Amino acid sequence: MPTMKSNTNSPTSLLDVFKQMQPPMSGNPAFGAQIEQFWDAQEKFLEETEAFAQHWFERRHEAVRTALQAARNVSSANPSDPSKAFQSMAEWQRHSAERLVADAQEWFETVSRCASYVAETEAEAVEKTVGDVAASTKSAGKSSKSEPV
């Protein structure tokens, strides 16, 4: 049976495996502003989407309550005069259309706010990154132990 040669380049511990899996830029301070901006944007998206969802559910609850009332009106209407039943259903449908328009309008506004937030904060993050890189480059050139030759 052949013996297996040990590969000297293989990781020897779990820590070595994780170190190899880390992206090269994860520890680079030059990317700190972008990383922070990314997670801030995620938080903002969640807040915006949560508010939209809350309003959407409120509109759906209203739709169910008004549908129930419309159904009651239709079932209690005089069979010899169906105009009241039709009027009740038409009013419910009109309000349902208004709720759908409100859904679309609020979603568009939510997405617009999120896009605006990302654009503004990304520009700030890039500016900060450029400043951080310039500062670290400047300080890298000036070692405290270096002496002029």
C-alpha positions in Angstrom: 0.0 0.0 0.0 1.5 3.4 -0.9 2.2 5.8 1.8 0.8 9.3 1.7 3.3 12.1 1.7 2.4 15.0 4.0 2.1 18.3 2.2 4.2 20.8 4.0 2.1 23.7 2.5 -1.2 22.4 3.9 -2.7 24.2 6.9 -1.9 22.6 10.2 -4.7 24.1 12.3 -8.2 25.3 12.0 -7.0 28.9 12.5 -4.7 28.5 9.4 -7.7 27.4 7.4 -9.7 30.5 8.4 -6.8 32.7 7.7 -6.6 31.4 4.2 -10.3 31.9 3.7 -10.2 35.6 4.7 -10.3 37.9 1.8 -7.1 40.0 1.4 -8.8 43.3 1.9 -10.7 42.4 5.1 -7.9 43.6 7.4 -7.0 46.5 5.2 -7.9 49.8 7.1 -8.3 51.5 3.7 -11.6 49.6 3.3 -13.0 50.5 6.7 -15.1 53.4 5.5 -16.7 51.3 2.7 -17.3 48.4 5.1 -18.9 50.7 7.6 -21.0 52.4 4.9 -22.2 49.0 3.6 -23.5 47.9 7.0 -25.0 51.3 7.7 -26.8 51.1 4.4 -28.1 47.6 5.3 -29.5 48.9 8.5 -31.2 51.8 6.7 -32.7 49.4 4.1 -34.1 47.3 6.9 -35.6 50.3 8.6 -37.1 51.6 5.4 -38.5 48.2 4.4 -39.9 47.5 7.8 -41.8 50.8 7.7 -43.1 50.0 4.2 -44.2 46.5 5.4 -46.0 47.9 8.4 -47.9 50.3 6.2 -48.6 47.6 3.6 -50.1 45.3 6.4 -52.2 48.2 7.7 -53.6 48.7 4.2 -54.3 44.9 3.9 -56.1 44.9 7.2 -58.2 47.8 6.1 -59.0 45.9 2.8 -60.2 42.9 4.8 -62.3 45.0 7.2 -63.9 47.0 4.3 -64.4 43.8 2.2 -66.3 42.2 5.2 -68.4 45.4 5.5 -69.1 45.4 1.7 -70.1 41.7 1.9 -72.5 42.5 4.8 -74.0 45.3 2.8 -74.4 43.2 -0.3 -76.0 40.3 1.7 -78.4 42.6 3.5 -79.4 44.7 0.5 -82.9 44.5 -0.8 -83.0 41.9 -3.6 -85.5 43.9 -5.5 -83.0 46.9 -5.6 -79.5 45.5 -6.5 -78.1 49.1 -6.9 -77.2 49.3 -3.2 -75.2 46.0 -3.5 -73.5 47.2 -6.7 -72.7 50.6 -5.1 -71.2 48.9 -2.0 -69.0 46.6 -4.1 -67.9 49.5 -6.4 -66.9 51.6 -3.4 -64.9 48.8 -2.0 -63.1 48.3 -5.4 -62.4 52.0 -5.6 -60.8 52.0 -2.2 -58.9 48.8 -3.1 -57.4 50.5 -6.2 -56.4 53.5 -4.0 -54.6 51.1 -1.6 -52.8 49.5 -4.5 -51.7 52.9 -5.7 -50.6 53.8 -2.2 -48.5 50.5 -2.1 -46.8 51.4 -5.4 -46.2 55.0 -4.4 -44.8 54.1 -1.0 -42.5 51.4 -2.4 -41.2 53.8 -5.1 -40.5 56.4 -2.3 -38.8 53.7 -0.1 -36.5 52.6 -2.9 -35.7 56.2 -3.8 -34.8 57.0 -0.3 -32.6 53.9 -0.1 -30.8 54.7 -3.4 -30.3 58.3 -2.3 -28.9 57.2 1.0 -26.4 54.9 -0.6 -25.3 57.5 -3.2 -24.7 60.1 -0.5 -22.9 57.8 2.0 -20.8 56.0 -0.7 -19.4 59.4 -1.8 -18.5 60.2 1.8 -17.0 56.7 2.3 -14.8 57.1 -0.8 -13.7 60.6 0.3 -12.8 59.2 3.8 -11.0 56.2 2.2 -8.9 58.5 0.0 -8.0 60.6 3.0 -7.1 57.5 5.1 -5.0 56.0 2.3 -3.2 59.4 1.8 -2.5 59.7 5.5 -1.3 56.1 5.8 0.9 56.5 2.8 2.4 59.7 4.2 3.0 58.1 7.6 4.5 55.0 6.0 7.2 57.1 4.3 8.2 58.6 7.7 9.4 55.9 10.0 10.2 57.0 13.5 13.4 54.9 13.5 14.7 56.1 10.2 17.7 58.5 10.1 18.7 60.6 7.1 21.7 59.3 5.3 
